Amino acid sequence: MTKCALITGGNRGIGLAIVDGLSKLGYKVLLGARDTEHAEQALTHIPSQDVHVVDMDLASEQSIADHFSRAVATYGDIDILINNAGINLDEPFLGSNMQKMQESMQVHVLAPMQLTKLTLPGMLERNFGRIVNLSSGYGSFYEGLAGPLNYSTSKAALNALTVTSAKTVENTNVKINAMCPGWVHTRMGGKDAPRTPEQGADTAIWLACIPEDGPNGMFFRDRTPIKW
Ligand SMILES: NC(=O)c1ccc[n+]([C@@H]2O[C@H](COP(=O)([O-])OP(=O)(O)OC[C@H]3O[C@@H](n4cnc5c(N)ncnc54)[C@H](OP(=O)(O)O)[C@@H]3O)[C@@H](O)[C@H]2O)c1
């Protein structure tokens, strides 16, 4: 049966390139977006018939639960989950307010954790699942947590979530990994970034397609392991 992939923040940037890449590989793709009208427009650039826009606003636990159950009822079980949506709410540490950190943690940590918890039982039951968390070198202790406060802190927490959740699927055919796309020309990355969204999407697509003996609980850039 055709495997089904859900990509959050699939309406633009790296997410849209992942949608395009996985649909070209023959997967059924659910393009998660909080602005479904905008997402339908983005879809007109993608040739495949088997891509479907699903409302996936990650703002709150309740909205995620509601949208997820609606998506599964309409399109079936999720075999591949790509936690791609991201925000960069920059501010200096001393001038920071808790709101921006809460929003960053919601999108980068709590939403991926909730979606992982929602998809994992079915993946374990079917003994197949791939979860890819779009992280960043800015979330790496080894690379110095060199990004803005809210962004680096929440991506470091996403890295920790990747490691801890991956422990729960050891010795199964469910694989949970994180990756950094590099510096990519998107609304977040800006116009000076050297990489295209397709280049940024490559490692995420690769991780979505790894075989049963592939990695679990690891961090990648350019299909190569990097340090946390
Ligand atoms: N670009 C880079 O250089 C770079 C580098 C390292 C890591 N990354 C990571 O790669 C991922 C994709 O980044 P990108 O460059 O493609 O960013 P982007 O072009 O800014 O796209 C971000 C996506 O996330 C969605 N999103 C944000 N908040 C959301 C929410 N509450 N609910 C649902 N969707 C939400 C956006 O939806 P709307 O269109 O509705 O706003 C958009 O689809 C992110 O996790 C980012 O941190 C990017």
The ligand as an ORCA input file, in Angstrom:
! r2SCAN-3c Opt
* xyz 0 1
  N      16.222     28.350      6.046
  C      17.302     27.988      6.723
  O      18.438     28.465      6.450
  C      17.196     26.987      7.835
  C      18.381     26.612      8.496
  C      18.312     25.665      9.512
  C      17.085     25.102      9.858
  N      15.949     25.490      9.206
  C      14.680     24.879      9.629
  O      14.029     24.310      8.503
  C      12.596     24.349      8.707
  C      11.941     25.026      7.499
  O      12.463     26.349      7.410
  P      12.239     27.308      6.166
  O      13.516     27.999      5.941
  O      11.568     26.576      5.077
  O      11.242     28.375      6.833
  P      10.075     29.260      6.217
  O      10.206     29.443      4.753
  O      10.006     30.462      7.099
  O       8.781     28.344      6.470
  C       8.354     28.058      7.765
  C       7.109     27.207      7.674
  O       6.670     26.922      9.027
  C       5.269     27.235      9.097
  N       4.829     27.566     10.445
  C       5.372     28.441     11.322
  N       4.627     28.492     12.450
  C       3.596     27.626     12.283
  C       2.471     27.241     13.074
  N       2.238     27.766     14.288
  N       1.612     26.308     12.589
  C       1.814     25.763     11.358
  N       2.844     26.115     10.538
  C       3.727     27.028     11.002
  C       5.113     28.428      8.139
  O       3.741     28.616      7.839
  P       3.178     30.074      7.349
  O       3.480     30.183      5.874
  O       1.711     30.004      7.656
  O       3.897     31.127      8.154
  C       5.932     27.927      6.969
  O       5.216     26.995      6.211
  C      12.370     25.118     10.016
  O      12.158     24.210     11.065
  C      13.682     25.856     10.208
  O      13.933     26.148     11.557
  C      15.972     26.406      8.207
*
